Amino acid sequence: MSSAVTPPQAPEQTGRQTGELVMAVLLAALGVYLLIDAGAIAVPGSSNTVGPRFFPYAVGALTLVTGVGLGFRVLRGDRGPADDSEDVDPDAPTDWRAVAVIAVAFLAHALLINVIGWPLAVALMFAAVSWALGAVGVVRPFLIGLTLGCVAWIVFVKALNVALPGGTVLEFLTGWF
């Protein structure tokens, strides 16, 4: 008599996984969009090596290939591994209030970037998303978001010459470097 315990077998999954197929289609569509949008990037006449379109084309192509490959695997019947190690209750209901707050925070961020500047818009979004996900209070998340937003703005605008609106105060304070 053997005392070895056999692990429980996962239930057989039959049929197509609609969610995985939708994800593959959306990923492929994003890749096509990135490739089309990369063609609209202006190339300066002095660009005789790798131009500004190279990386967007590479990312778009990789995204498209990944989406198509994932779609083929899903249609073939491959399934993603189960997330047994995560502390997730698959039967728990969706917290629609948190989803709504996060969606509004992202929409507000997109609308406020040009109005109040990148760092403050990031800080407001970070605070709102943190609160929606269970943070106690909004002052600490706001200050963390403001710090990260300012650091990102300084790196992108001052070091990489990428235009991000900073708002009047931040652009005045960083105008000396």
C-alpha positions, -999 to +999 in steps of 0.1 A: +000+000+000+014+034-010+011+064+012+018+089-017-008+115-021-017+124-057-023+161-063-058+171-073-063+173-111-075+205-126-109+203-142-109+198-180-115+231-198-135+227-229-145+251-255-128+284-265-118+309-238-136+340-250-117+363-227-083+351-238-094+354-275-106+389-270-073+398-253-054+384-283-075+404-308-072+436-288-034+431-285-032+426-323-053+456-329-031+477-307-001+465-327-017+475-359-026+509-344+010+514-332+024+506-367+000+530-384+006+557-359+043+553-361+041+562-398+029+597-388+060+606-369+080+633-386+115+624-396+140+652-396+161+656-427+193+651-406+183+616-396+207+593-414+208+565-388+181+550-366+153+576-368+125+584-345+102+558-362+124+528-354+113+520-319+076+527-324+077+504-354+096+477-334+071+480-305+042+479-329+055+449-347+063+430-315+028+438-301+012+426-334+032+394-335+025+387-298-013+392-304-014+370-334+007+343-317-015+344-286-046+342-308-032+311-325-024+294-292-059+302-279-076+288-310-053+257-307-067+251-273-038+262-251-048+277-218-029+301-195-017+285-162-040+287-132-031+314-106-031+290-076-005+309-057-023+343-057-045+353-029-075+358-051-111+347-046-124+339-081-159+339-067-157+374-051-179+400-068-163+429-087-159+461-067-176+483-093-171+514-071-134+510-073-135+503-110-156+535-115-133+556-094-102+543-112-118+549-146-128+585-137-093+591-123-077+581-156-102+602-176-096+632-154-059+627-157-062+628-195-083+659-194-063+677-168-027+672-182-028+703-204-048+723-178-029+719-146+003+701-158+017+666-158+029+664-122-003+677-105-025+655-128-004+625-119-006+633-082-044+636-083-047+603-103-023+585-080-042+596-049-076+587-064-065+552-075-048+546-042-079+556-023-101+534-046-078+504-039-080+508-001-054+534+010-062+552+042-063+589+036-053+607+004-025+631+016+003+605+016-007+591-018-010+626-032+025+636-020+040+604-034+022+609-067+034+646-068+070+635-061+069+608-087+052+631-112+078+659-107+107+634-110+092+619-142+085+654-156+121+666-149+136+635-165+114+636-196+114+674-202+148+684-190+169+653-197+151+637-227+136+668-243+101+652-244+073+678-242+051+673-211+031+702-198+044+711-163+021+738-153+032+774-146+048+769-112+069+738-121+081+754-154+091+786-135+109+766-108+128+745-132+135+772-158+171+777-145+183+742-155 
